[in-house]
């Protein structure tokens, strides 16, 4: 399933976040001993995601546009890439929107 605007993204349980500073962090999946680096944008999106527990892709895009100086088209492309990378690593589940 592709991460379109209506898709819902949910983190898998048990992930730990270590914030290196305001512009970087590392996700750890202790069960698989997997680390995933996050830049400032990825860290911001991750914190939006875990604050809600699950969130629509469109809501992540809106949050990104509201926080950073970017247009909606660029933000949507960045969020899709970010969600796809996390899904490929098994760190999030992406499902159809309700």
C-alpha positions in Angstrom: 0.0 0.0 0.0 1.3 3.4 -0.9 1.2 6.2 1.6 -1.4 8.5 0.1 -2.9 11.5 2.0 -5.8 9.4 3.4 -3.5 6.6 4.7 -3.0 6.2 8.4 0.5 5.7 9.9 1.0 4.0 13.2 4.3 3.3 15.0 5.0 -0.3 16.0 5.0 -0.8 19.7 8.2 -0.9 21.7 10.3 1.6 19.8 12.6 3.9 21.7 13.7 7.4 20.7 17.0 8.9 21.7 17.1 12.6 20.9 20.7 13.6 20.1 19.9 17.3 19.9 17.0 19.3 18.4 18.1 18.3 14.9 18.8 14.6 15.2 17.5 11.5 16.9 17.8 7.7 16.7 15.0 5.2 16.8 15.8 1.9 18.4 13.8 -1.3 17.9 15.2 -3.3 20.8 13.5 -6.6 19.7 15.4 -6.6 16.4 18.5 -4.5 17.6 17.7 -2.1 14.7 18.7 1.6 14.8 17.2 4.2 12.5 18.6 7.8 12.3 16.3 10.7 12.1 17.3 14.2 10.9 15.5 17.3 12.3 12.5 16.9 9.9 12.2 13.2 10.6 12.4 13.8 14.3 9.7 16.4 14.1 7.4 14.0 12.1 8.1 11.2 14.6 7.1 13.3 17.5 3.9 14.3 15.7 3.2 10.6 15.1 3.8 9.3 18.6 1.9 12.2 20.1 -1.2 11.0 18.4 -0.5 7.3 18.3 -1.6 7.1 14.7 -2.1 9.9 12.2 -3.2 10.4 8.6 -0.5 11.3 6.1 -2.3 14.5 5.3 -2.1 15.6 8.9 1.7 15.0 8.9 2.0 17.1 5.8 0.0 19.9 7.4 2.2 19.8 10.5 5.3 19.9 8.3 4.0 22.9 6.3 3.0 24.7 9.6 6.4 24.1 11.2 8.9 24.6 8.3 9.2 27.1 5.5 8.0 24.7 2.7 5.1 24.4 0.3 2.5 21.6 0.5 3.7 19.8 -2.6 7.3 19.5 -1.3 6.1 18.5 2.2 3.8 15.8 0.8 6.7 14.3 -1.2 9.0 14.4 1.9 6.4 12.8 4.1 5.8 10.0 1.6 9.5 9.3 1.4 9.8 9.3 5.2 6.8 7.0 5.7 8.0 4.6 3.0 11.5 4.4 4.6 10.1 3.7 8.0 7.7 1.1 6.6 10.5 -0.6 4.8 12.4 -0.9 8.1 9.3 -2.3 9.8 9.0 0.7 12.2 5.5 1.8 11.2 2.4 0.3 9.8 0.5 2.1 7.1 -3.2 1.3 6.6 -6.2 2.8 4.7 -7.8 5.9 6.2 -11.2 5.6 7.9 
